[in-house]
Amino acid sequence: METKNIMIVGVGGQGSLLASKLLGRLLVDEGFDVKVSEVHGMSQRGGSVVTYVKFGDKVYSPVIEEGEADFIVSFEKLEAARYIKNLKKDGTVIVNTQQIDPMPVIIGSEKYPETVLDEMQTKGVKVDAVDALSLASEAGSSKACNIVLMGKLAKYFDIPYEKWEDAIAKCVKPAFIDINKKAFELGYNN
């Protein structure tokens, strides 16, 4: 199988590392060669976090270069825009519609670009947007946005739904399995 490339991008504290762990676990269980690489900016201070997940018959490098990503799963709109250059021409951006203001916006020196998703679509980018925060809250925890987004991503793969649930059970603490399964279901069905 041809190597597939997924970038998971977000802001520190949003759970992108758990999402990449879940995805990696699932793909290994499905028999793929998988490479996962994490890049931390000032993640503990709300900075950008990027994770590369590559899988296929044989993967040699974990890094996803410009124009190579089949999917970008973005936990925040501006993070999607920041990494859009890495998307293939026929790739898809799965994006949480949540807005997290970066420091220049917080201190008032810049304004948040309200039309960032519209601009991507105008340029021909396939954008699959979801209000992951609302769905995560409906599942029982606003912290489950990451799993809502994994549910959205799952719709693009020929991997049985139950296998995704198995990976969730292997990757999250037992006390949070039910919330995460519900978050996954809501993402998958929206």
Secondary structure, DSSP 8 states (H G I E B T S, - for coil): ---EEEEEEEETTSSHHHHHHHHHHHHHHTT-EEEEEEEESSGGGT-EEEEEEEEES--------TT-EEEEEESSHHHHHHHGGGEEEEEEEEEE------HHHHTTSS---TTHHHHHHHTT-EEEEE-HHHHHHHHT-GGGHHHHHHHHHHTTS-S-HHHHHHHHHHHS-GGGHHHHHHHHHHHHT-
